[in-house]
């Protein structure tokens, strides 16, 4: 039962253009969502988060959008840079769990072409 | 802020041996998590500590697995009688509680376990 899904295993984007990574979830109890970036041989690095009371959160080149009715979130990276090439994971948690553990998607590998 | 530190970075052992991993969280973080990641998958939750109390264990954590967090500081994850299926990256993460309860978890670089 995959509660968090990233249906695109990979994405290639030209440098300077927008990268859009998508994530869908099924559990309506999720109320906190995050995006992590992972380079090979390193742990996931926190990028940006959003609470379910918001529909958008922006931090520099990164913006996360949340559509609760569609149970969908997306990460926009503008402009994309070669250093953004990595695997991106979305994660979700529920405050009702009491532990705030994360459920992760399977990741999308982003390649930014110079 | 020195980040989350995990040791060793890589462990190779024979099937049936016991292994122990260590995690040093960010010093002011009272929450500590262990996750496991296999190839092509996202990290999967294993267990959670709030200070020294282990408050949740995933059903993924068989009785061969045990975790401790004495004095609410560093944590250890031990696997007894290792099996081929235990080969994975073991990730530790920590976070503070914060006023809202939701605070981002910060991950270490993991321990990669390889079972021969």
Backbone of each chain as ProteinMPNN parsed JSONL, in Angstrom:
{"seq_chain_A": "XXXXXXXXXXXXXXXXXXXXXXXXXXXXXXXXXXXXXXXXXXXXXXXXXXXXXXXXXXXXXXXXXXXXXXXXXXXXXXXXXXXXXXXXXXXXXXXXXXXXXXXXXXXXXXXXXX", "coords_chain_A": {"N_chain_A": [[0.851, -1.192, 0.0], [1.081, 1.803, -1.186], [1.323, 4.793, 0.101], [2.32, 7.239, -0.559], [3.139, 8.526, -3.62], [5.37, 8.777, -6.318], [5.208, 9.173, -9.5], [6.831, 9.561, -11.669], [9.799, 8.283, -12.555], [12.072, 9.539, -13.535], [13.394, 12.664, -14.79], [14.276, 15.04, -17.191], [15.708, 18.205, -17.716], [16.345, 21.322, -19.272], [19.056, 23.491, -18.478], [18.3, 26.459, -16.704], [15.604, 26.378, -17.279], [12.275, 25.57, -16.023], [11.843, 23.119, -13.499], [9.566, 20.632, -12.706], [8.383, 18.653, -10.247], [6.382, 15.96, -9.253], [3.989, 14.645, -6.873], [1.826, 12.347, -5.352], [-0.638, 11.547, -2.892], [-2.413, 9.316, -0.678], [-3.491, 9.174, 1.866], [-5.669, 10.882, 3.813], [-5.164, 11.902, 6.278], [-2.647, 12.938, 6.376], [-0.775, 15.826, 7.121], [1.44, 17.342, 6.821], [4.04, 18.078, 4.691], [6.945, 17.351, 2.789], [9.923, 18.03, 0.858], [12.834, 16.357, -0.141], [16.252, 16.295, -1.133], [18.575, 14.149, -2.672], [21.872, 13.227, -3.003], [24.184, 10.861, -4.501], [25.55, 8.5, -2.225], [25.125, 10.077, -0.033], [23.081, 11.263, 2.716], [19.508, 12.045, 2.683], [18.732, 15.464, 2.038], [17.087, 18.112, 3.546], [14.773, 20.163, 1.836], [12.394, 21.833, 1.478], [9.257, 22.545, 3.053], [5.709, 22.094, 3.666], [2.755, 22.966, 5.341], [-0.524, 21.582, 5.836], [-2.332, 23.631, 6.086], [-1.695, 25.549, 4.349], [-1.362, 26.45, 0.843], [0.772, 26.954, -0.677], [4.294, 27.335, -0.587], [7.287, 29.101, -0.516], [10.768, 29.23, -1.189], [13.392, 30.823, -2.059], [14.649, 29.579, -5.034], [12.948, 27.474, -4.972], [9.665, 26.221, -4.863], [6.843, 24.922, -3.288], [3.767, 23.44, -3.985], [0.522, 22.726, -2.796], [-2.258, 20.762, -3.289], [-4.968, 19.995, -1.76], [-7.464, 18.871, -2.224], [-7.073, 17.334, -4.45], [-5.171, 15.705, -3.472], [-2.428, 16.119, -3.968], [0.898, 17.176, -4.487], [3.45, 19.426, -5.582], [6.771, 20.242, -6.64], [8.457, 23.051, -7.641], [11.234, 24.156, -9.417], [12.988, 26.928, -10.137], [15.278, 29.175, -11.569], [16.333, 26.103, -13.1], [19.367, 24.447, -12.255], [22.558, 22.94, -13.045], [23.651, 21.801, -10.708], [21.41, 21.011, -9.368], [20.816, 18.499, -10.111], [19.875, 15.43, -9.016], [18.354, 12.945, -6.847], [15.012, 13.325, -5.986], [12.895, 13.238, -3.227], [9.573, 13.068, -2.098], [7.831, 13.489, 0.973], [5.563, 12.623, 3.602], [3.657, 13.316, 6.551], [1.689, 12.666, 9.503], [0.236, 14.516, 12.048], [-1.362, 13.319, 13.863], [-0.316, 10.876, 14.308], [1.455, 11.022, 16.324], [4.137, 10.502, 16.369], [5.238, 11.715, 14.219], [6.466, 10.475, 12.099], [7.863, 9.888, 8.839], [6.435, 9.155, 5.669], [7.676, 8.1, 2.697], [7.919, 8.823, -0.836], [8.95, 7.052, -3.853], [10.857, 8.429, -5.191], [12.212, 10.758, -7.618], [14.405, 11.035, -10.249], [16.201, 13.767, -11.109], [17.648, 15.341, -13.832], [19.595, 17.935, -14.829], [20.359, 19.559, -17.67], [23.223, 21.002, -19.04]], "CA_chain_A": [[0.0, 0.0, 0.0], [1.957, 2.952, -1.338], [0.532, 5.961, 0.477], [2.915, 8.405, -1.217], [3.584, 8.041, -4.925], [6.02, 9.641, -7.296], [4.992, 8.332, -10.671], [7.866, 9.774, -12.685], [11.103, 7.877, -12.013], [13.142, 10.425, -13.958], [13.004, 13.901, -15.467], [15.408, 15.815, -17.718], [15.321, 19.595, -17.953], [17.454, 22.163, -19.726], [19.482, 24.504, -17.525], [17.604, 27.729, -16.81], [14.168, 26.172, -17.403], [11.598, 25.155, -14.808], [11.675, 21.697, -13.204], [8.356, 20.377, -11.933], [8.334, 17.287, -9.742], [5.04, 15.718, -8.748], [3.817, 13.659, -5.823], [0.435, 12.119, -4.981], [-0.783, 10.783, -1.653], [-3.752, 8.74, -0.521], [-3.954, 9.256, 3.253], [-6.188, 12.224, 4.082], [-4.688, 12.343, 7.588], [-1.366, 13.63, 6.233], [-0.947, 17.267, 7.247], [2.74, 18.006, 6.711], [4.665, 17.501, 3.502], [8.308, 17.844, 2.633], [10.747, 17.553, -0.25], [14.233, 16.145, 0.163], [17.142, 16.06, -2.264], [19.584, 13.167, -2.277], [22.995, 12.929, -3.877], [24.732, 9.537, -4.233], [26.41, 8.288, -1.057], [24.789, 11.03, 1.027], [21.714, 11.163, 3.199], [18.589, 13.052, 2.148], [18.871, 16.833, 2.544], [15.798, 18.811, 3.569], [14.679, 21.294, 0.92], [11.269, 22.723, 1.734], [8.096, 21.847, 3.591], [4.445, 22.828, 3.651], [1.698, 22.466, 6.204], [-1.79, 21.454, 5.112], [-3.128, 24.854, 6.184], [-1.258, 26.404, 3.262], [-1.344, 25.799, -0.465], [2.008, 27.308, -1.364], [5.403, 27.805, 0.225], [8.369, 29.45, -1.423], [12.069, 29.468, -0.575], [14.352, 31.042, -3.134], [14.281, 28.986, -6.326], [12.081, 26.314, -4.728], [8.289, 26.473, -4.443], [6.017, 23.723, -3.175], [2.329, 23.682, -4.095], [-0.273, 21.642, -2.238], [-3.664, 20.716, -3.675], [-5.498, 18.995, -0.828], [-8.63, 18.175, -2.791], [-6.543, 16.34, -5.386], [-4.131, 14.969, -2.754], [-1.3, 16.252, -4.889], [1.831, 18.283, -4.28], [4.486, 19.539, -6.606], [7.946, 21.072, -6.357], [8.924, 23.8, -8.797], [12.578, 24.699, -9.275], [13.179, 27.925, -11.183], [15.652, 28.386, -12.749], [17.068, 24.872, -12.8], [20.822, 24.534, -12.396], [23.159, 21.59, -13.095], [23.823, 21.305, -9.339], [20.139, 20.477, -8.881], [20.723, 17.102, -10.532], [19.85, 14.582, -7.815], [17.076, 12.262, -6.669], [14.127, 14.098, -5.124], [11.876, 12.454, -2.543], [8.562, 13.738, -1.303], [7.513, 12.773, 2.206], [4.359, 13.115, 4.262], [3.463, 12.827, 7.912], [0.434, 13.013, 10.152], [0.438, 14.892, 13.448], [-2.152, 12.42, 14.721], [0.462, 9.666, 14.588], [2.172, 11.239, 17.583], [5.578, 10.319, 16.187], [5.652, 12.553, 13.083], [7.304, 9.701, 11.182], [7.619, 10.232, 7.444], [6.201, 8.175, 4.613], [8.363, 8.637, 1.526], [7.728, 8.274, -2.171], [10.076, 6.278, -4.369], [11.873, 9.324, -5.725], [12.327, 11.142, -9.032], [15.78, 11.448, -10.562], [16.228, 14.973, -11.949], [18.9, 15.643, -14.525], [19.566, 19.26, -15.438], [21.332, 19.53, -18.765], [23.899, 22.297, -19.254]], "C_chain_A": [[0.886, 1.242, 0.0], [1.145, 4.202, -1.066], [1.042, 7.238, -0.174], [3.536, 7.918, -2.521], [4.255, 9.136, -5.729], [6.055, 8.827, -8.576], [6.025, 8.514, -11.771], [9.22, 9.387, -12.103], [12.22, 8.841, -12.396], [12.585, 11.603, -14.743], [14.27, 14.603, -15.944], [14.929, 17.201, -18.104], [16.554, 20.36, -18.397], [17.79, 23.193, -18.641], [18.742, 25.82, -17.772], [16.093, 27.6, -16.921], [13.58, 25.74, -16.051], [11.574, 23.629, -14.706], [10.426, 21.563, -12.344], [8.321, 18.908, -11.553], [7.007, 17.095, -9.022], [4.994, 14.578, -7.736], [2.33, 13.555, -5.493], [0.388, 11.307, -3.688], [-2.219, 10.32, -1.498], [-4.334, 8.953, 0.871], [-4.39, 10.688, 3.582], [-5.771, 12.752, 5.453], [-3.327, 13.042, 7.514], [-1.601, 15.14, 6.306], [0.361, 18.04, 7.166], [3.499, 17.287, 5.606], [6.026, 18.152, 3.289], [8.91, 17.317, 1.324], [12.192, 17.467, 0.228], [14.983, 15.905, -1.137], [18.214, 15.09, -1.802], [20.616, 12.997, -3.375], [23.49, 11.52, -3.558], [25.648, 9.532, -3.022], [26.205, 9.329, 0.043], [23.379, 10.766, 1.52], [20.831, 12.213, 2.566], [18.804, 14.401, 2.829], [17.534, 17.541, 2.44], [15.836, 20.028, 2.647], [13.62, 22.3, 1.367], [10.098, 21.911, 2.246], [6.856, 22.719, 3.454], [3.462, 22.155, 4.578], [0.399, 22.437, 5.422], [-2.684, 22.677, 5.219], [-2.758, 25.85, 5.08], [-1.413, 25.684, 1.931], [-0.087, 26.121, -1.252], [3.047, 27.734, -0.34], [6.608, 27.983, -0.689], [9.651, 29.696, -0.641], [13.09, 29.578, -1.695], [13.864, 30.462, -4.448], [13.254, 27.859, -6.191], [10.706, 26.762, -4.237], [7.553, 25.154, -4.382], [4.558, 24.147, -3.199], [1.599, 22.462, -3.555], [-1.722, 21.795, -2.68], [-4.328, 19.608, -2.866], [-6.664, 18.218, -1.434], [-8.179, 17.082, -3.758], [-5.532, 15.425, -4.723], [-2.856, 14.929, -3.598], [-0.415, 17.403, -4.431], [2.887, 18.266, -5.367], [5.583, 20.466, -6.114], [8.374, 21.723, -7.659], [10.315, 24.353, -8.49], [12.809, 25.633, -10.458], [14.253, 28.933, -10.762], [16.424, 27.136, -12.334], [18.552, 25.059, -13.096], [21.41, 23.12, -12.425], [23.357, 20.974, -11.716], [22.548, 20.772, -8.72], [19.957, 19.016, -9.265], [20.905, 16.186, -9.326], [18.551, 13.78, -7.855], [16.258, 13.053, -5.652], [13.038, 13.19, -4.555], [10.836, 13.391, -1.935], [8.245, 12.852, -0.105], [6.286, 13.408, 2.84], [4.286, 12.558, 5.667], [2.121, 13.301, 8.439], [0.707, 13.346, 11.604], [-0.351, 13.987, 14.385], [-1.394, 11.149, 15.048], [1.192, 9.778, 15.914], [3.671, 11.136, 17.445], [6.128, 11.193, 15.068], [6.609, 11.803, 12.161], [6.917, 10.055, 9.753], [7.327, 8.987, 6.617], [6.756, 8.795, 3.339], [7.825, 8.032, 0.24], [8.991, 7.575, -2.627], [11.128, 7.134, -5.07], [11.754, 9.587, -7.212], [13.748, 11.627, -9.261], [15.724, 12.61, -11.543], [17.615, 15.147, -12.546], [18.746, 16.99, -15.206], [20.706, 19.341, -16.43], [21.901, 20.916, -19.008], [23.831, 22.723, -20.718]], "O_chain_A": [[1.376, 1.674, 1.043], [0.359, 4.628, -1.912], [0.296, 8.205, -0.325], [4.362, 7.005, -2.52], [3.772, 10.265, -5.808], [6.85, 7.896, -8.709], [6.09, 7.712, -12.703], [9.741, 10.094, -11.24], [13.209, 8.958, -11.672], [11.479, 11.558, -15.281], [15.228, 14.744, -15.183], [13.884, 17.359, -18.736], [17.667, 20.081, -17.953], [16.894, 23.701, -17.967], [18.579, 26.241, -18.917], [15.366, 28.567, -16.694], [14.305, 25.569, -15.071], [11.319, 22.934, -15.69], [10.252, 22.295, -11.37], [8.241, 18.03, -12.412], [6.565, 17.965, -8.272], [5.835, 13.679, -7.74], [1.652, 14.574, -5.368], [1.265, 10.483, -3.428], [-3.131, 10.871, -2.115], [-5.554, 8.916, 1.038], [-3.562, 11.597, 3.624], [-5.998, 13.922, 5.76], [-2.902, 13.671, 8.483], [-2.496, 15.672, 5.65], [0.393, 19.246, 7.41], [3.59, 16.059, 5.585], [6.226, 19.334, 3.57], [8.469, 16.309, 0.772], [12.703, 18.363, 0.899], [14.432, 15.385, -2.108], [18.708, 15.19, -0.679], [20.29, 12.671, -4.516], [23.248, 11.024, -2.458], [26.431, 10.46, -2.824], [27.029, 9.444, 0.95], [22.579, 10.128, 0.836], [21.33, 13.171, 1.975], [19.028, 14.472, 4.037], [16.919, 17.569, 1.374], [16.784, 20.814, 2.664], [13.92, 23.471, 1.603], [9.957, 20.733, 1.918], [6.94, 23.913, 3.168], [3.347, 20.929, 4.602], [0.235, 23.18, 4.455], [-3.694, 22.763, 4.52], [-3.429, 26.867, 4.902], [-1.575, 24.464, 1.889], [0.103, 25.624, -2.361], [2.733, 28.403, 0.644], [6.907, 27.129, -1.524], [9.629, 30.295, 0.434], [13.586, 28.577, -2.21], [12.785, 30.815, -4.923], [12.753, 27.352, -7.194], [10.595, 27.573, -3.318], [7.625, 24.354, -5.314], [4.163, 25.094, -2.519], [1.987, 21.322, -3.81], [-2.335, 22.841, -2.467], [-4.263, 18.435, -3.232], [-6.819, 17.026, -1.171], [-8.819, 16.036, -3.871], [-5.075, 14.463, -5.341], [-2.3, 13.871, -3.891], [-0.904, 18.463, -4.039], [3.173, 17.236, -5.979], [5.357, 21.351, -5.288], [8.624, 21.044, -8.655], [10.539, 24.943, -7.433], [12.827, 25.209, -11.614], [14.144, 29.501, -9.676], [17.099, 27.14, -11.305], [18.935, 25.734, -14.051], [20.807, 22.197, -11.878], [23.245, 19.758, -11.561], [22.588, 20.147, -7.661], [19.03, 18.364, -8.786], [21.963, 16.174, -8.697], [17.751, 13.919, -8.78], [16.758, 13.408, -4.585], [12.354, 12.475, -5.288], [11.19, 14.399, -1.324], [8.374, 11.629, -0.165], [6.009, 14.589, 2.634], [4.787, 11.469, 5.945], [1.503, 14.215, 7.892], [1.333, 12.563, 12.318], [-0.04, 13.9, 15.572], [-1.775, 10.416, 15.961], [1.51, 8.774, 16.551], [4.409, 11.622, 18.302], [7.338, 11.395, 14.972], [7.463, 12.413, 11.517], [5.789, 10.471, 9.488], [7.895, 7.918, 6.84], [6.352, 9.89, 2.947], [7.343, 6.899, 0.216], [9.979, 7.507, -1.894], [12.166, 6.626, -5.493], [11.26, 8.751, -7.97], [14.236, 12.514, -8.561], [15.257, 12.457, -12.672], [18.623, 15.103, -11.841], [17.874, 17.17, -16.056], [21.875, 19.207, -16.067], [21.159, 21.886, -19.161], [24.345, 23.782, -21.077]]}, "seq_chain_B": "XXXXXXXXXXXXXXXXXXXXXXXXXXXXXXXXXXXXXXXXXXXXXXXXXXXXXXXXXXXXXXXXXXXXXXXXXXXXXXXXXXXXXXXXXXXXXXXXXXXXXXXXXXXXXXXXXXXX", "coords_chain_B": {"N_chain_B": [[26.183, 23.703, 14.664], [26.6, 20.504, 13.953], [25.444, 18.571, 12.478], [23.817, 15.386, 11.728], [25.44, 12.476, 12.652], [26.681, 9.384, 11.494], [27.942, 6.148, 12.132], [29.426, 2.937, 11.439], [30.264, 4.132, 8.083], [30.09, 2.249, 6.144], [29.401, -1.191, 6.254], [30.455, -4.438, 6.023], [29.56, -7.758, 6.235], [29.383, -11.242, 7.193], [26.679, -13.472, 6.55], [24.583, -14.165, 9.283], [26.108, -13.044, 11.249], [26.337, -10.579, 13.912], [25.577, -7.085, 13.897], [26.232, -3.659, 14.686], [25.107, -0.348, 14.62], [25.818, 3.157, 14.92], [24.364, 6.28, 15.837], [24.687, 9.719, 16.059], [22.776, 12.304, 16.968], [21.728, 15.686, 16.063], [22.618, 17.971, 18.528], [20.67, 19.357, 20.127], [18.31, 18.136, 19.52], [15.43, 16.324, 20.351], [14.014, 14.296, 19.237], [14.444, 11.214, 17.56], [14.999, 9.172, 14.771], [15.027, 6.067, 13.002], [15.516, 4.853, 9.747], [15.163, 2.704, 6.876], [16.608, 2.136, 3.725], [16.252, 0.74, 0.571], [17.427, -0.236, -2.716], [16.111, 1.805, -5.221], [13.919, 2.542, -3.791], [12.125, 4.699, -1.491], [13.152, 5.983, 1.738], [12.212, 3.903, 4.51], [10.316, 3.874, 7.443], [11.583, 2.786, 10.572], [11.911, 2.953, 13.454], [11.209, 5.013, 16.359], [12.376, 7.43, 18.648], [11.669, 9.421, 21.457], [13.432, 11.533, 23.262], [14.83, 9.369, 25.588], [13.013, 7.385, 25.324], [11.633, 4.736, 23.514], [9.161, 4.986, 21.317], [7.751, 4.04, 19.141], [7.702, 1.23, 16.995], [8.232, -0.089, 13.81], [6.483, -2.647, 11.93], [8.3, -3.687, 10.282], [10.525, -4.04, 11.727], [11.933, -6.702, 12.838], [12.234, -9.266, 15.448], [14.913, -9.609, 15.501], [16.071, -7.214, 15.41], [17.166, -4.483, 17.356], [16.953, -1.412, 19.078], [18.41, 1.331, 20.784], [18.474, 4.205, 22.915], [20.223, 5.422, 25.018], [20.076, 7.645, 27.764], [19.023, 9.582, 26.162], [20.643, 10.613, 24.169], [22.973, 9.719, 21.921], [22.197, 7.038, 19.611], [21.856, 3.501, 19.121], [21.611, 0.897, 16.723], [21.027, -2.43, 16.5], [21.504, -5.418, 14.73], [20.81, -8.738, 14.879], [22.04, -11.98, 13.972], [22.316, -11.681, 11.086], [20.714, -11.472, 7.858], [20.485, -12.074, 4.281], [18.536, -10.368, 3.264], [18.733, -8.16, 4.868], [20.484, -6.392, 3.845], [21.024, -3.1, 3.076], [20.605, 0.513, 3.116], [20.978, 2.146, 6.109], [19.439, 4.678, 7.714], [19.659, 7.471, 9.862], [17.797, 9.961, 11.537], [17.111, 13.193, 12.941], [15.14, 15.484, 14.896], [13.81, 18.546, 16.258], [11.21, 19.291, 18.682], [9.567, 21.593, 18.498], [7.102, 24.282, 18.281], [4.84, 23.659, 16.843], [4.904, 21.007, 16.534], [5.416, 19.825, 14.078], [8.38, 19.528, 12.636], [11.143, 19.723, 10.439], [12.905, 16.722, 9.688], [16.335, 15.931, 10.019], [18.793, 14.298, 8.237], [21.376, 11.817, 8.626], [24.307, 10.599, 6.826], [24.04, 7.93, 6.568], [24.441, 4.327, 7.086], [25.763, 1.884, 5.131], [24.864, -1.383, 4.766], [26.175, -4.457, 3.902], [25.578, -7.771, 3.205], [27.31, -10.718, 3.027]], "CA_chain_B": [[25.371, 22.59, 14.169], [27.5, 19.598, 13.255], [24.664, 17.634, 11.692], [23.647, 14.025, 12.221], [26.614, 11.674, 12.321], [26.445, 7.942, 11.567], [29.129, 5.299, 12.008], [30.342, 3.243, 10.341], [29.601, 4.492, 6.834], [29.867, 1.021, 5.385], [29.659, -2.401, 7.031], [30.344, -5.684, 5.259], [29.631, -8.851, 7.188], [28.857, -12.504, 6.708], [25.353, -13.841, 7.025], [24.569, -14.797, 10.59], [26.841, -12.24, 12.221], [25.638, -9.436, 14.505], [26.166, -5.789, 13.576], [25.699, -2.526, 15.455], [25.349, 0.96, 14.033], [25.655, 4.255, 15.865], [23.883, 7.559, 15.331], [24.763, 10.882, 16.937], [21.868, 13.311, 16.402], [22.005, 17.093, 16.354], [22.645, 17.931, 19.993], [19.473, 19.844, 20.824], [17.131, 17.431, 19.017], [14.966, 15.278, 21.255], [13.412, 13.209, 18.46], [15.408, 10.472, 16.756], [14.338, 8.182, 13.916], [15.79, 5.173, 12.125], [14.847, 4.444, 8.511], [15.931, 1.802, 6.028], [16.368, 2.409, 2.311], [16.781, -0.216, -0.393], [17.602, 0.327, -4.05], [14.902, 2.169, -5.955], [12.831, 2.853, -2.866], [12.364, 5.761, -0.54], [13.386, 5.498, 3.105], [11.066, 3.332, 5.221], [10.415, 4.082, 8.883], [11.839, 1.611, 11.402], [11.618, 3.165, 14.859], [11.226, 6.406, 16.794], [12.656, 7.743, 20.052], [11.553, 10.771, 21.998], [14.439, 11.448, 24.326], [15.336, 8.0, 25.691], [11.901, 6.44, 25.21], [11.3, 4.22, 22.192], [7.715, 5.118, 21.321], [7.106, 3.291, 18.063], [8.508, 0.331, 16.177], [7.544, -0.573, 12.624], [6.434, -4.103, 11.801], [9.506, -4.081, 9.548], [11.564, -4.295, 12.714], [11.716, -8.025, 13.418], [12.83, -9.415, 16.776], [16.372, -9.609, 15.387], [16.486, -5.815, 15.455], [16.921, -3.76, 18.601], [17.493, -0.061, 19.079], [18.448, 1.966, 22.1], [18.937, 5.593, 22.974], [20.46, 5.671, 26.442], [20.237, 9.041, 28.195], [18.448, 10.494, 25.18], [21.652, 11.254, 23.316], [23.217, 8.904, 20.734], [21.376, 5.84, 19.491], [22.44, 2.358, 18.427], [20.713, -0.063, 16.084], [21.709, -3.708, 16.405], [20.849, -6.494, 13.994], [21.379, -10.045, 15.236], [21.869, -13.08, 12.988], [21.983, -10.98, 9.847], [20.25, -12.228, 6.7], [20.711, -11.369, 3.016], [17.531, -9.326, 3.105], [19.042, -7.001, 5.701], [21.344, -5.492, 3.081], [20.289, -1.855, 2.831], [21.183, 1.703, 3.734], [20.27, 2.465, 7.352], [19.506, 6.133, 7.89], [19.22, 8.047, 11.124], [17.36, 11.346, 11.406], [16.694, 13.797, 14.2], [14.425, 16.751, 14.794], [13.332, 19.112, 17.509], [9.756, 19.201, 18.794], [8.981, 22.803, 17.958], [5.804, 24.664, 18.846], [3.746, 23.074, 16.068], [5.061, 19.562, 16.451], [5.994, 19.475, 12.79], [9.686, 20.094, 12.353], [11.806, 18.838, 9.466], [13.933, 15.811, 10.148], [17.631, 16.088, 9.369], [19.328, 12.962, 8.085], [22.78, 11.519, 8.466], [24.661, 10.029, 5.527], [23.68, 6.524, 6.544], [25.366, 3.199, 7.128], [25.387, 0.89, 4.116], [25.131, -2.744, 5.228], [26.259, -5.465, 2.844], [25.658, -9.113, 3.78], [27.923, -11.637, 2.055]], "C_chain_B": [[26.252, 21.663, 13.352], [26.736, 18.584, 12.418], [24.566, 16.282, 12.363], [24.818, 13.188, 11.731], [26.311, 10.19, 12.484], [27.752, 7.199, 11.336], [28.752, 3.831, 12.186], [29.575, 3.676, 9.092], [29.264, 3.255, 6.016], [30.254, -0.169, 6.25], [29.422, -3.598, 6.132], [30.5, -6.825, 6.255], [29.066, -10.121, 6.562], [27.475, -12.752, 7.296], [25.452, -14.562, 8.361], [25.305, -14.014, 11.668], [25.937, -11.128, 12.771], [26.351, -8.148, 14.109], [25.49, -4.711, 14.413], [26.102, -1.229, 14.773], [25.117, 2.038, 15.093], [25.188, 5.509, 15.155], [24.043, 8.619, 16.414], [23.906, 11.991, 16.342], [22.404, 14.719, 16.628], [21.718, 17.297, 17.831], [21.351, 18.381, 20.657], [18.196, 19.133, 20.396], [16.715, 16.317, 19.963], [14.311, 14.109, 20.518], [14.475, 12.542, 17.589], [14.681, 9.346, 16.051], [15.384, 7.311, 13.219], [14.905, 4.806, 10.929], [15.764, 3.463, 7.782], [15.574, 2.102, 4.582], [17.034, 1.342, 1.458], [16.741, 0.407, -1.781], [16.261, 0.595, -4.733], [13.717, 2.522, -5.094], [13.155, 4.098, -2.06], [12.657, 5.179, 0.838], [12.095, 4.993, 3.746], [11.311, 3.432, 6.73], [10.641, 2.764, 9.611], [11.411, 1.84, 12.853], [11.831, 4.617, 15.23], [11.493, 6.493, 18.286], [12.305, 9.206, 20.337], [12.361, 10.781, 23.283], [14.906, 9.994, 24.422], [14.26, 6.957, 25.476], [11.659, 6.044, 23.754], [9.784, 4.122, 22.104], [7.019, 4.376, 20.19], [8.125, 2.439, 17.329], [7.666, -0.148, 15.009], [7.488, -2.106, 12.644], [7.603, -4.622, 10.964], [10.62, -4.501, 10.498], [11.285, -5.635, 13.389], [12.408, -8.115, 14.772], [14.349, -9.542, 16.711], [16.948, -8.194, 15.486], [16.21, -5.245, 16.837], [17.609, -2.406, 18.525], [17.414, 0.501, 20.485], [18.857, 3.425, 21.939], [19.152, 5.949, 24.44], [20.692, 7.156, 26.712], [19.751, 10.039, 27.142], [19.448, 11.196, 24.293], [21.842, 10.42, 22.062], [22.297, 7.689, 20.752], [22.173, 4.74, 18.804], [21.326, 1.491, 17.866], [21.502, -1.35, 15.894], [20.863, -4.682, 15.609], [21.555, -7.79, 14.362], [21.113, -11.041, 14.117], [21.464, -12.517, 11.628], [21.62, -11.947, 8.72], [20.509, -11.396, 5.439], [19.762, -10.181, 2.858], [17.763, -8.095, 3.962], [19.938, -6.009, 4.979], [20.54, -4.265, 2.667], [21.125, -0.698, 3.352], [20.338, 2.003, 4.967], [20.521, 3.938, 7.671], [18.982, 6.528, 9.257], [18.831, 9.502, 10.869], [16.981, 11.885, 12.776], [15.951, 15.092, 13.932], [14.121, 17.255, 16.19], [11.815, 18.968, 17.541], [9.084, 20.401, 18.174], [7.598, 23.087, 18.513], [4.656, 23.984, 18.122], [3.791, 21.569, 16.055], [5.706, 19.13, 15.161], [7.289, 20.244, 12.577], [10.398, 19.162, 11.38], [12.849, 17.947, 10.133], [15.197, 16.03, 9.322], [18.33, 14.731, 9.402], [20.847, 12.926, 8.109], [23.036, 10.915, 7.096], [24.47, 8.52, 5.458], [24.826, 5.555, 6.75], [24.893, 2.19, 6.094], [25.819, -0.488, 4.596], [25.102, -3.697, 4.042], [26.474, -6.822, 3.497], [26.204, -10.062, 2.711], [27.277, -13.01, 2.127]], "O_chain_B": [[26.612, 21.97, 12.215], [27.36, 17.799, 11.704], [25.149, 16.051, 13.422], [25.147, 13.192, 10.544], [25.748, 9.78, 13.499], [28.554, 7.559, 10.475], [27.871, 3.505, 12.982], [28.347, 3.586, 9.064], [28.272, 3.227, 5.288], [31.3, -0.163, 6.899], [28.347, -3.762, 5.555], [31.458, -6.855, 7.027], [28.371, -10.081, 5.546], [27.155, -12.298, 8.395], [26.286, -15.447, 8.549], [25.146, -14.284, 12.858], [24.916, -10.785, 12.176], [27.576, -8.118, 13.998], [24.327, -4.839, 14.798], [27.258, -1.029, 14.401], [24.336, 1.861, 16.028], [25.567, 5.769, 14.013], [23.59, 8.44, 17.544], [24.27, 12.563, 15.314], [23.413, 14.91, 17.306], [20.687, 16.847, 18.333], [20.974, 17.814, 21.683], [17.11, 19.485, 20.857], [17.527, 15.471, 20.337], [14.079, 13.053, 21.107], [15.296, 13.213, 16.964], [13.855, 8.653, 16.644], [16.479, 7.769, 12.894], [13.722, 4.495, 11.075], [16.967, 3.401, 8.035], [14.406, 2.298, 4.243], [18.227, 1.071, 1.601], [16.107, 1.439, -1.996], [15.398, -0.279, -4.809], [12.627, 2.775, -5.606], [14.314, 4.501, -1.958], [12.426, 3.992, 1.069], [11.025, 5.571, 3.555], [12.395, 3.107, 7.215], [9.992, 1.759, 9.322], [10.658, 1.049, 13.42], [12.524, 5.361, 14.536], [10.925, 5.747, 19.084], [12.613, 10.1, 19.548], [12.013, 10.12, 24.261], [15.343, 9.436, 23.416], [14.556, 5.762, 25.447], [11.503, 6.896, 22.88], [9.183, 3.263, 22.749], [5.82, 4.11, 20.273], [9.252, 2.863, 17.076], [6.522, -0.564, 15.19], [8.312, -2.769, 13.274], [7.873, -5.823, 10.931], [11.539, -5.225, 10.117], [10.528, -5.72, 14.357], [13.082, -7.178, 15.201], [15.008, -9.579, 17.75], [18.157, -8.01, 15.629], [15.154, -5.49, 17.42], [18.703, -2.275, 17.976], [16.503, 0.204, 21.258], [19.495, 3.813, 20.961], [18.363, 6.686, 25.031], [21.414, 7.83, 25.977], [20.051, 11.229, 27.239], [19.154, 12.249, 23.726], [20.957, 10.406, 21.206], [21.698, 7.36, 21.776], [23.061, 5.018, 17.998], [20.25, 1.367, 18.451], [22.525, -1.363, 15.208], [19.648, -4.761, 15.794], [22.765, -7.919, 14.175], [20.107, -10.961, 13.412], [20.402, -12.842, 11.096], [22.131, -13.063, 8.635], [20.723, -10.186, 5.511], [20.155, -9.12, 2.373], [17.067, -7.091, 3.806], [20.131, -4.892, 5.46], [19.513, -4.374, 1.998], [22.191, -0.885, 3.94], [19.114, 2.1, 4.874], [21.656, 4.372, 7.869], [17.989, 5.986, 9.741], [19.471, 10.19, 10.073], [16.58, 11.131, 13.662], [16.111, 15.715, 12.882], [14.166, 16.509, 17.168], [11.203, 18.571, 16.549], [8.134, 20.254, 17.406], [6.99, 22.224, 19.146], [3.604, 23.752, 18.717], [2.842, 20.916, 15.621], [6.469, 18.164, 15.144], [7.283, 21.457, 12.366], [10.27, 17.942, 11.485], [13.575, 18.378, 11.028], [15.149, 16.276, 8.116], [18.443, 14.1, 10.453], [21.517, 13.864, 7.677], [22.113, 10.736, 6.301], [24.709, 7.904, 4.42], [26.0, 5.898, 6.614], [23.767, 1.699, 6.163], [27.007, -0.731, 4.809], [24.137, -3.738, 3.28], [27.429, -7.011, 4.25], [25.63, -10.191, 1.629], [27.662, -13.913, 1.384]]}, "name": "protein", "num_of_chains": 2, "seq": "XXXXXXXXXXXXXXXXXXXXXXXXXXXXXXXXXXXXXXXXXXXXXXXXXXXXXXXXXXXXXXXXXXXXXXXXXXXXXXXXXXXXXXXXXXXXXXXXXXXXXXXXXXXXXXXXXXXXXXXXXXXXXXXXXXXXXXXXXXXXXXXXXXXXXXXXXXXXXXXXXXXXXXXXXXXXXXXXXXXXXXXXXXXXXXXXXXXXXXXXXXXXXXXXXXXXXXXXXXXXXXXXXXXXXX"}
